[in-house]
C-alpha cells in the first residue's frame, strides 16, 4: 500500500470505526483524503477496542493530501446571494447568523454589523448546509453549489453576495449572434461588456484588474482581439435598449426630426419603409404606441454608422408580420466587418434571424453561464432540451417538447357544450371591424391571429361584455367570463398574497389549482412582494393566475407572453392548455409568439384587413387551415423540427420555402 499511511487514532481523532465514524469533524475531512477498509484487510488496533476486536468491522485509512487530476471538475464551490430588497437585519432576530454552524464554531461566516443594510456571507467559510436559507424569515438568502472549474471562467461580479457571470458570448464579424436564456441570467450584462460600456472585473469586485490583465485572461480566444479593438477605439457599439417604453422620458421631438439627426448611413428611407415608419414621421415620440416605439428604436440603430450592432429584445410589442420585417431589417446590416448581436425570447424569430447561437443557463439573479457557440438549430434545441452535451451539463430537469400527439388526443375529448356567437360589427373612429358568425365548445382553445390594429382586442372585449357591438349584441351568449387585458396596470396597494386572497380565495387554497397553476408559474417566490414593485414578467404571471383562478365558462387572455422569457412562455402555455382541458372550459387567446400560438391552438380565428382602417374576423378554422391562411397573408412558410416538433420559419426563397408555397402548404403539420 505505497503512498498510504495509517492514521494515529489516539492522537488525531478517536473511535473511527463503522459504528461511530460520524463523530469526525467536517474540517478534518476537508484536510484529508480517506477511505473505509474492511477489518480483514487491515487489523484495527485501538486501546479502547483491543479487548473486543470481533465487533470491529472497519478502519479509516488516510492518504497524504495529493490533488486528483479530476478534482478541479468534481469539487463544488459556493455562490451565496443575499437579496438586497428582501434582507432586513433590523426587522429580524438575525436567525441566519444564530443558526449557522460555522459561526457557532467561532468563525465569521455570516456578519451583520449595526451599520449594514444587509447581511454578508463569506463564500470561503460557508459549508453549504443551507440552514440559513431555511431560517431567514424574508427568504432573502440563496446558496448555490456550482462546479469549481467555472471559477476560473468568471467574467464579472457586481459586488459581494451578488450576481456572477461566467464566460462571454463570442461574436463573429459578418454573422448574427443570437443569445437565448431566462430573464436575470446575464444577457444584458454580457451586452454591456461586449459594447465596452462595462469593464469586466473577472469576479474581483474589491480589486478590479487592469485591461492588460483582462486581455491576458482572454488570451488565445477571439475575445482578445475583440477587446483590443474596443480599447483602441476601433469599434463603435450601438445598442437598441430593452425597455423601449422608457424612450419618451429620455428624448423629445417628432419621429422625423430624431431620425434626421442620426441619419449617418443615408439609408433612412429604406429602413423606414421596411419598418413601416413612413406614416408616423410627424408624430411626437410621447404619442407613439409600444410597437411604434420598438420600430423607431430599431430604426435609430440601423441608420447610424457603427461596428457593433446590438438589439435587446427587438420583437416585443410587435405582431408576427412586424417581427419578421424587423428581423429582415437587422439582417440587412450584415457586413464582413460588422458584429451583430441579438437577444430574443421569441424562438421562431431568433431561429430566422441568427447565424449561430449562445445559450445562457444558471439561476436567475444568482449566476449565469454562457455556452460555446452552436449552430442555430442545435443551439435552440439544446436550450429546449435543458442539456449541454459539450459540457455534460443538465440545467433543466425536463425538456420542452411540442408533441403533435397532444392535439390529436384533445379532438377525442367529448365536448359537451356548444356555444355560438352571432355576426357582429363595431365602428370605433376611423376603424371598423366585422365579425363573421362562429361557434366554440368546451375544452377548446381558440387563438386569434392577425396584425396589430386589426381588432383582436376589440373582439375579445365584445365577447367579454366590456364593449357593446353596433350589431348582434342581443344574440351574444350570456356566459361567465374571466378576462386578462393586454396592458396590466397594478392598482392594488398590498402584497401579492393579499391580492390573491381577496380576488380568488377558493382557487388560491385549492390543492389542484396550486399544483397545476401556481407552482409552475412560481408565484410562491413573489407572494410577499408589494404588487406595485413587481417587474413586468412578475405582473404578467400574477395576472394569468388571477384570470385562471376566477370561476368562469370562457377565459379571454390577451397576449400572455408579454414580458415573459422563452422558458416562462412555454411554461405559461402548458399551464393554460392543461387548465382549459382539466376544467372543461373554453379559452380565447391573442398571441404573437408563433411557437406559443401553435402549441396552444385547437382552432384559430384569422383577422384579415388593413390595420387601423377596416378588418374582418373569419369564423374559427382548424389549426392547419387557419395557419395556412394566415401565413399566406404574410408570405412566409413554416416547417417542424423533427426532434421536438417546434415550428421553424423557412428562410426566404430557400428550396423548402419555394416548394411549400408552390404546394400551398404554408404550415406543415407533420404526423
N, C-alpha and C positions, 0 to 999 in steps of 0.2 A: 504493500500500500504506500508507494512512494508519493511524497508530497502531502501526506496526511499526518496529522498528529492528534494524539488523544488529549481531550480536554481534561485539565486537572479540576475535577468536580468540587473538591473540598475548598479550593482557593477561589474559584470563579463563581459558579452557580451550582448549588447542591440539588440532589434529587431530580435528575433529568431523565428518568426512565419513563416508559409509556404511560404509567398511571398518574404521573404528576408533572409532566413537562410543560403544562400550561402556565406554570409559575415563572417561565422565562420572561424577562423584561423585553419589550419591543426594541429597546435601544441596544441590548446585547445582540439581538437577531440582526439588526441593521449593520452591525460591525463584523459579523462572521458569516461564512458560508457553512451550512450544516446539513446533516442527513441523519436519519434514524436507521440503525443497522440491527438486524435480529441478534439475539443474545448468543446463539450458537456460532455466529461468525466471530464475535469478539467478546471475551468474558467481561462481565460488568463487575467491577470491584470498588465498592464504596464502604466506608466504615459502618454507615447506618444499615447496610443491607448485606453485610458479609455472612450473617447467620441465615439469611433467607433467600439465597440465590435462586432457588427453584421458582420464586414468584416473579423474578426479573425477566422481562422479555426483550428489552431493547436498550440501546445506548445512543447518546448523541455524539456523533463524530464531527469534529471541526476541521475545516480545511483552511489553510493560510489564505488570506484575502488576495485573490487574483481575479481580475476583471474578465468575465467571459466575453467572447467575441460578440455575441448577440445581446449582451446585457443592455447596451445602449438603446436597442429597439424594445426589449421586453419591459424595461423599467418604466414606471409611470411617474410623471411629475404632476404637481397640482396647480390648478388655477383657482384662486379664491376671489370671488366677485362680491363686493358689497354695494348694493343698490343705494345710491345717494339720496334718492327720493323717498325710499321706504325707511331707511335706518334712522331711528330717532333715539339716541342714547339717553336723552334727558326724560323720555317718557316711558322707559322700561327699567327693569332692575339689572340690566346687563347680564341676562341669563346666558348669553353666548360665552362670555368670559368666565362666569362662575362654573359652568358645566364642562369647560374644556379640560381634558385630562392632561394636556401638556402644560397648561397654566397651573394646574394643581401640583405639578411636579416642580414648579418654581421657574418655569421658562416663560418669557413674554411672547406667547404665540398670538394672543388677541389683546390689543391695547385699546383702552378708551380713556383718554385724559379729559379733564373738565372743559378744556378749550376746543376739543374735537367735535365736529358736527356729525361725523360717522365713525364707526369702529374701524380699526385697521388690523388685518390678519397677515402674519408672516407666512409666506408660502414655503419657506425653507424649513420652518419648525412644524408646520401643520402635518399631521399624520393621516389626514383624510378620513377620520372616524365618522364625520357627518353629524355629530351631536349638536353642534352649534346651529346647523341648518334646521334641525327639528325644534330646537329650543327657542329660536328667535320668534317673538310674538308678531313681528311685522313681515315675516318671510323675506327678509332683506338679504340673506346670505345664500350664495351658491358655491359649492365646492365641486370642482370637476377634475377628474383624472384624465390626462392626455399622454400619449406616448412621448417619451423624452427625446426621441430623435427629431421631434418638431421644434424642440427648444433652440437648436442651432439655426432654424429657419425663421425665427421671429423677425418680422419686418417692422412692426410698430406697436407701441402700447402707450395709451394716453396718460395714465398715472397708476399709482399703486391700487391694487384690487379693482382694476377696470378692464375694459375690452382689449383684447390682444389679437393682432392679425399675423398669420403665418404665411410666408411666401407672397409673391405678387403675380398677377397675370402678365404674360409676355406678349406684347403687341408685335405685329409684323407689318412692315410697310407694304402698301398696295393690297391689303386684305382687311376685312371687317372682323374684329374680335367681339364675340358675344359673351356676356357674363350672366350666369344664372345661379340663383341662390335665394334663401329666405331673406325676409326683412331683418335688419340688425345683424347681418353676418359679415359686414365689412366691405360691401361693394362700393359704396360712396367713398369710404376711406381709401380704398385702392385707387379709385379715380383721382382723388385729390393728390395722392403721392405720385401717380404717373403723370399728372398735369404739372408737377413741380410746385404745387401750392402748399404741400405739406411735406416737411423733411422727415424721412423715416428715421426713427431713433433706435432700431434694432432691439427694442424692448428695454433700452436703458433710459428711462424717462428722467431719472435723477441726474445722470451724467451722459447727456446726448453725445454721440460720436460726431466727428467732423466728416466732411464729404469724402476726404481721402480714405477714411476707414470704411465708409459706406460703399464706395466704389470697389474696394478690395473685398468686401463681403460678397458682392455680386460678380466677383472676378470669374471669368470663364463662361458667363451666361450672356445672352443677348441684352440683358438689362444693363450690363456695364457700359456698353456703347451708347445705349439709350440715355442713361443718366448723364454720361459725359457730354452728350449733345445738349441736354437740358441746361447743364451748368455753363456751357459755353454760349448760351442764349441762341443756339441754332434752331431750337424748336419752340414754336409758339402754340400754346394749347388753348382751345376754345371749348367751353362746357355748356351744354344745354341743361339747366337746373332741373332737379326732380320736381320741386313744388312750384309749378307754373302759376298757381293761384296767388302767389306772393308777388308776382311781377308788377301789378298795378301799384303796389306800395312803394316800389323802387324807382319806377320811371313814369313820366307823364308825357302826353302828346298823342298824336294820331299814329296809326299803323304806318302810313306812308312816310311821315316825317322821320320816324325812328329807323325805318328800313333804308331810306335815302342816306341817312348819316353814316351807316355802316356798309354801304354797298361798295366793297373794295374789289370784288371779283367781276363787277359789271354783269352779273348774271341774274339780277333781281327779277326781271320779267318772267324768265323761265321757271325760277323757283316758285314765284307767286302763282304761276299757272298750275304747276304740279301740286302745290299745297292748297289750291283753291282760295287764295287770299285776295285776288284782284278786286272783288266786290266790297271788301271791308277796309280798303286803304284809307278812307276818310273817317273811319270810326275812331273814337277815343279808346285808349288802352283800358281804361276803367270800365268801359261799357261792353267789353268782349266776354263771351261765354268761356267755359273751361276748354272746350275743343278748339275754339278760335285762338285762345291764348297759347295752347300747345302748338298749333301750327305756326303761329307767329314766332314762338321761341325757337322752333326748328329752323325756320327761315332765317332768323338773325344769325345763327351759327353758319348756315350754308352759304351766305353771301359774303362772309369775311375771309380774308387770307389767313391761313393757319397751317400748321404742320400736323397737329394732333386734334382730331375732332371727337368730342365725347358727348354721348347722348344718354342722359339718365332717365329711363322710362319714357320714351318718345310716343308711346301708344295710349297712355292714359287719357281719358275723356274723348277719345276718337272712336268712330264706328269702324266696321270692317273695311269699307272702301277707303276711308281716310288713313287707316293704319297701313294698308298696302301702298298708298300713294306716298306716305311718309317714308316707308321702307325703300321705295324706289328712289326717292329724293336723296336719302342718305347714301345709297349705293352709287348714285351719280357722282359722288365726291371722290370715288376710288381713283387713286393716282399712285404710280410706283414709289413716290417719295412721301406719301401721306399715311399717317396712322389713324384708323377709325376704331373707336371702342364704344360698344352699346350695352347698356344694362336694360334688360327687358323681362317682364313677367309673363307676357303672352307668348307661350312656347311656339305656337304656329308662326307668329310674326318673327320671332327670334330665329327660327329654322329658315325662314325665307330670306332673312336679312344677312345672316352671318356666313363667313367662310370657315371659321373654326371657333371653338367654344372652350371656356374655362368654367368649371363648376366651383362653387364655394359651399363648403359644409362646415358644421360645427354646432355651437349652441348660441342662439341669438342673444346679443348683449354680453356674452362672455368671451367667446373666441371664434375666429373664423380661419379656415384653411383653404388656400387656393390650389386646385389641382393643376397638373400639367395640361397643355392644350390638347384637345381631341378634335376629330372631325365633327361636323355639325350633328349628324345622325347619332354617332357614338356618344357625344357629349350629353345630348338631351336624354338619350336612353339611360346613360349612367345616372343622371340626376333623378329620373323617374324610378329607376331600379333601386336606388339608395345604396349602391355598392361600387367602389372604385377599384377595378381589377388590378391596375398598375401598382396600387399601394396596399392591396388586400385589406381595404378598409370599408366596413359597413357603417353608414351613418344614419340609416333609417331601418327600422325593424321590418317593415313591409314595403314591397314595391307597388308602384301605382300603375295599374293596367286598365286599359279601356276595352273590356271584353265585349265583343259584338253579341255574345250569347245573352247578355243581360236584357237587351231589347227584345229578343225572341221570347224569353220566359214571361216578360211583362204582358205580351199580347195574349198569353194563355190565361191571364187572371180574369176571373168573371167580374165584369164591370156592371154593377147593379143599377146605378142611377145614371140616366142620361139627361142632360140639360141643353136647352137651345137658347141662343141669343139672336134677336132679330136683325134685319138690315138697319143700320143706323147712319146718321150723318151729323157732322158738327162743323160749324164755321167759327173760327177764332181770328178776328182781324183779317189779315190777307190770306190766312191758311184755311183750307177746307179739307176735311177727312171724310171718306166714305167707307163704311164697314160692311162687308158682304155678310149675309146670314151664315151662321155656323153653329156647331154643337160640340159639347165636350162631355166627358164621363169621369167616374171615379178612378182613382189610382193612375192618373194620367198627368203628364207634364206637357204643356204646350209652350214652345219657345217662340217669341216674337222676333223676327229678323227684318232688319231694314236700316237705312241710313239714319243719321241724326236728323231730326226735323221732319220726319215722315209720320208722326202721330202715334208712336208706340205708347208713350206715357199717357197721351190723351185717351187712347182706347182703354188702357188699364184703369184710368180714373173714372171713365164712364161705367165700366163694369163694377167698380168699387162703390159707385153712387156718389162720388165726390164731385162729379161733373155731369150736368144734365144734357143729354143729347138733343139736337134740334128735332130729330125724327126717331121714332122707335122706342122712346123711353118707357111707354106703358107696358111693352111686351118683355122687358128685361126680367129674367128670373130673380125672384126675391130670395137671396141666399145670404147667409152669414159670411162675411168676407174679412180676411186679415191682409193688411197692405203694408209693404215695406217700400217707402218712397225712394226716389233716385238720390235726392240730396238729403243728408241726415244732419239736422241741426239740433244738438242736445239742449233740452230745456230743463232737465232735472238737475237739482242742486245737490242732491245727496250722493251716496256711494252706489256702485253698480248693484250690490247686494240688496239695498233698499228698493231700487228701481224694479228689479226682477220680482221682489216680494210683493210690491204694490200692484204691478201690472199682470203678472202671470203666476199668481200664488200657487194654484193647483199643479200646473205643469212643472214649476220650479222645484217642487218637492217630490215629484213622481219619479220612481227609480228608472222606469223605461225611458223617460224624457232625458234624465240625467245621463244615462248610458248612450243613447242614440244621438243626442244633440249637444248637450252642454260639455261633456268630456272631450269629444272630438274638436269642438270649437275653442277649447282651452279657456273657458270662462272662469274657472276656479282661480286662475292666476291673477285675474284683474278684479275679483269680487270686492276687494276693499279699497279700490281706487275711486277717486271722485269722477263722476261722469263727465264733468266739464274739462278734466285734464287728460282724457283719453285721446290716443292718436287716431288717425283716420281708419286704420285697419282694425283697431280695437273697437271703435264705434260701430264699424260695419258688422263685426261678429256679434256684438250686443244687439244690434238692430235685427239681425237674422234670427237670433234666439227669441227675441220678443215677438217677432212675426209668427214663427212656428209654434210658440207657446200659447198663442191666443186660440181658443176653440173656434173653428170656422169650417165651412164646407169648401171654400175656394181661397187659395193663397196666391196673392198677387205680389211678385217680387221683382223690383226694378233694379237692374244692374247689381247683382250680389257680388260680383268680382271686383268692384271698385275698391281701391286702396289695399287689396289683399295681394300677397306674393304668390308665386307659382304653386307652392305646396299648399298654402291655405285655400287657394281657389279650388284645387282638386278635392280637398277635404270638404269644403263647403258644398261642392257639387254632390259628393257622396251623401252628405248629411241630408240635403234637400230631397234627393231621389229616394233614399231609404225612408225618410219620414212620410213622404207622399204615398209611398206604396203601403207602409205599415198602417197608416191612419186611414187608408182608403179615401183620400181626398183628391182634389184637383189643384194643379199648380199652373199659373201663367207666369212665365219668366222672360224678362227682357235682358238679353246678354249679347255683348260684342266679342267676347273672348270665344273664338271658334271651337277650341278644344272643349271648353266648358259647355258651350251650347250643344255640341253634338253628343256629349256624354249625357246631358240632362234630357234631351228631347225625345218624346214618343211621337209627337207630331209637331209641325211648325206652321206658323201664320206668317206669310210673306207680305211686307209692306212695300208697295211699288209707287213711284211718282217722283215729283220734283220737291226736294226739301224746302220747307218754309213756304210752299205755294199750294200744291194740292197732292193728295196721296190716296191710295186705295188699299184697304186691308183685305186680303183674299181670305176665303174660307180655309179652315185647317186642312192640311195635307199630310200625307205620310212623310217620314223623315227623308227618304230618298228623293221623292218627287219635289218636296219643298226645298230641300238643299240644292237640287239641280236647278230649279227655277231661280233661286236667289243668286247662286254662283254664276248663272248665265247672265244675269243683270250686271254682275261685277266683272265678268270676263276672266275669271280665274278657275283653275281646276284643282281638285284635291285627290290625294291617294292615301291609303292607310299603311302605317308602318307594320311590317309582318311580325315584329316582336311583341309590341304592346298595343297595336291597333290604333295608335293616336293618329289623327288626321294631319297630313303634311301637304303644304302648298307646293304645287309643281312650279319650277322656275319658268318664267315667261318664254314662250317659243321653244321649250325643250321638246324632245321627241314625245314624251308621255303627255305633255300639255297639248300638243297638236293632235295626237291620236285620240285623246279623250274628248276634245272639242269636236272633232270630226264625227265621233260616235254619239255625241250628245250626252256623254256621261261625265258631267262636271264633278259629281260627287260619287266616288267609288265606295260602295258599302260591300266589302268582301265577305263572303260567307265562310 
